[in-house]
Amino acid sequence: MADIGCGNGGHAHFSANLGAKLLLADIDQAALQGTANLLSSMTKPPSFEAYQTDGASLKIADSAANRVVCTEVIEHVEDPTALMAELVRIGQPGALYLLSCPAPGAEAIFKRIAHPSYFERPNHIRIISQTEFSSLVESAGLIIERRLTRGFYQLLRMALFWGCPKLGADMRHPLLDSWAATWSLLLDQPNGQLIKNTLDDMLPSSQVIIARKP
């Protein structure tokens, strides 16, 4: 499994627990090292390779992965088309892809309330519409199998985050803790999952595509 833009290693750790051999890539050396340390500390450390690289050249061999994960990355890169070409190159025929980027509605909200740096390099440098996202995936040669939306909880948490004037070193604040508690309480209710699914559909933070390489 290739995890491109592996960040803090959440996807990699999950896949390692399922026995996957991992190919990791990130432009941030500190994030890449953190993920490597996380995997190495597991009771049964997985086999993995780690590459510090940008999206224009992944330094991973052709057809190396049967699963490719690239989530919340494409909005950061200078050339989304080049990134998609690289993702396709490293996938085997029949490989499955999990791809995501911010939903445009969420980004429109953050345009009004977030610090300007949120939309400056190395953060989000473009807002990607649903049509553009699909076109990038299909133009690269992948077949879209499914489209999803998710993340209302994260959307509102980020909105509240910008309302917190001071955060502790652990990025905690009573306002954020209160929202987490409220969300947990909602999910415990008989119709909590229905409400969650509806909000994820109507006000998502992320748009997701599951695709396949022919």
C-alpha positions in Angstrom: 0.0 0.0 0.0 1.3 3.4 -1.0 0.4 6.3 1.4 1.2 9.5 -0.5 1.3 12.5 1.8 1.3 10.2 4.8 1.2 13.0 7.4 0.9 11.7 10.9 0.6 8.1 9.7 -3.0 7.3 10.5 -3.7 5.5 7.3 -0.3 3.7 7.4 -0.8 2.5 11.0 -4.3 1.2 10.2 -2.9 -0.6 7.1 0.0 -2.0 9.0 -2.3 -3.6 11.5 -3.9 -5.4 8.5 -0.5 -6.7 7.4 0.2 -4.4 4.6 3.7 -3.6 3.2 3.9 0.1 3.1 5.4 2.7 0.7 5.3 6.2 2.4 5.9 9.6 0.8 5.6 13.1 2.2 7.3 16.4 1.5 7.6 17.1 5.2 10.6 15.2 6.6 9.4 15.6 10.2 6.0 14.1 9.4 7.7 11.3 7.5 10.1 10.5 10.3 7.2 10.6 12.8 5.3 8.0 10.8 8.4 5.9 10.5 8.8 6.0 14.3 5.2 5.2 14.8 5.4 2.1 12.6 8.7 1.0 14.1 7.3 1.1 17.6 4.5 -1.3 16.8 4.5 -4.8 18.4 4.9 -6.3 15.0 6.6 -3.5 12.9 5.6 -3.7 9.2 7.9 -3.7 6.3 8.0 -0.1 4.9 10.0 2.3 2.7 9.8 6.0 3.3 10.6 8.7 0.7 10.8 12.5 1.2 9.5 13.9 -2.0 7.0 16.2 -3.6 4.0 15.3 -5.8 5.8 15.9 -9.1 8.2 12.9 -8.6 7.4 10.3 -6.0 10.6 8.3 -6.2 8.6 5.0 -6.0 8.9 2.3 -8.7 6.4 1.8 -11.5 3.5 -0.5 -10.6 4.7 -0.9 -7.0 1.4 -0.7 -5.1 -1.9 -2.5 -5.3 -3.5 0.1 -3.1 -2.8 3.9 -3.2 -4.0 6.4 -0.6 -3.7 10.1 -1.2 -6.0 12.1 1.1 -6.1 15.9 1.6 -2.9 16.4 -0.5 -3.9 17.6 -4.0 -5.0 21.0 -2.7 -1.4 21.7 -1.5 0.5 20.8 -4.7 1.7 23.1 -7.5 0.6 20.7 -10.3 -2.4 18.4 -9.5 -2.1 16.8 -13.0 1.5 15.8 -12.3 0.5 14.4 -9.0 -2.3 12.3 -10.5 0.0 11.0 -13.2 2.5 9.9 -10.5 -0.2 8.2 -8.5 -1.3 6.3 -11.6 2.3 5.3 -12.5 3.0 3.7 -9.1 -0.2 1.6 -9.1 -0.5 -1.9 -10.5 -3.1 -2.8 -13.1 -6.3 -3.2 -11.1 -5.0 -1.2 -8.1 -7.6 0.6 -6.0 -7.2 4.3 -5.0 -8.6 6.2 -2.1 -8.4 9.9 -2.9 -9.8 13.0 -1.1 -9.6 16.7 -1.0 -11.5 19.5 0.8 -15.1 20.0 -0.2 -15.6 23.4 -1.9 -18.4 24.4 0.4 -16.2 23.9 3.5 -13.4 25.9 1.9 -15.8 28.8 1.1 -16.7 28.9 4.8 -13.0 28.9 5.8 -12.3 31.7 3.3 -14.4 34.0 5.5 -13.2 33.0 8.9 -9.8 31.3 8.7 -6.4 33.1 9.0 -5.2 34.1 5.5 -2.3 31.7 5.9 -4.8 28.8 5.6 -4.9 29.6 1.8 -1.2 30.3 1.3 1.7 28.0 0.6 2.4 25.4 2.0 -1.3 25.1 3.0 -4.2 25.1 0.6 -3.4 26.9 -2.6 -6.5 26.0 -4.6 -10.2 25.1 -4.1 -11.2 22.1 -6.1 -14.8 21.7 -7.3 -16.5 18.3 -7.5 -16.4 18.4 -11.3 -12.7 19.3 -11.4 -11.8 16.6 -8.9 -13.6 14.0 -11.0 -12.0 15.3 -14.2 -8.5 15.1 -12.7 -9.0 11.5 -11.7 -10.6 10.4 -15.0 -8.1 12.3 -17.2 -5.3 10.5 -15.4 -6.7 7.2 -16.6 -8.5 6.0 -13.5 -12.1 4.6 -13.4 -14.2 6.1 -10.6 -16.0 3.4 -8.7 -17.6 5.5 -6.0 -18.0 9.1 -4.7 -18.5 10.0 -1.1 -18.7 13.0 1.2 -17.6 13.0 4.9 -16.5 15.2 7.7 -19.2 17.5 9.0 -17.7 17.0 12.5 -14.3 18.2 11.3 -15.9 21.1 9.3 -17.5 22.5 12.4 -14.5 21.8 14.6 -12.3 23.8 12.2 -14.8 26.6 12.2 -14.8 26.6 16.0 -11.0 26.4 16.0 -10.8 29.8 14.4 -12.9 31.1 17.2 -10.5 30.0 19.9 -8.1 33.0 20.6 -5.7 30.9 22.6 -4.9 27.2 22.4 -2.7 25.2 24.7 0.4 23.3 23.5 -1.8 20.2 23.1 -4.2 22.2 20.8 -7.0 21.9 23.3 -9.6 24.5 24.2 -12.9 24.2 26.2 -14.9 25.2 23.1 -13.4 22.3 21.1 -13.8 19.9 24.0 -17.4 20.9 24.3 -18.0 20.2 20.6 -16.4 16.8 20.8 -18.6 15.9 23.8 -21.8 17.2 22.0 -20.9 15.1 18.9 -20.3 12.0 21.0 -23.6 12.5 22.7 -25.4 12.9 19.4 -23.9 9.6 18.1 -25.2 7.8 21.2 -28.8 8.8 20.3 -31.1 6.4 18.4 -31.1 8.6 15.3 -27.6 9.9 15.8 -26.1 8.0 12.8 -28.9 9.2 10.5 -28.2 12.8 11.5 -24.4 12.3 11.1 -24.9 10.8 7.6 -27.2 13.6 6.6 -24.8 16.3 7.8 -21.9 14.5 6.1 -23.9 14.6 2.8 -25.1 18.2 3.1 -22.1 19.9 4.8 -19.0 17.8 4.3 -15.5 18.9 5.0 -14.1 16.4 2.4 -15.0 14.9 -1.0 -13.8 11.4 -1.5 -13.3 9.3 -4.7 -12.6 5.6 -4.8 -11.1 4.7 -8.1 -9.5 1.8 -10.0 -6.6 1.6 -12.4 -7.7 -0.5 -15.5 
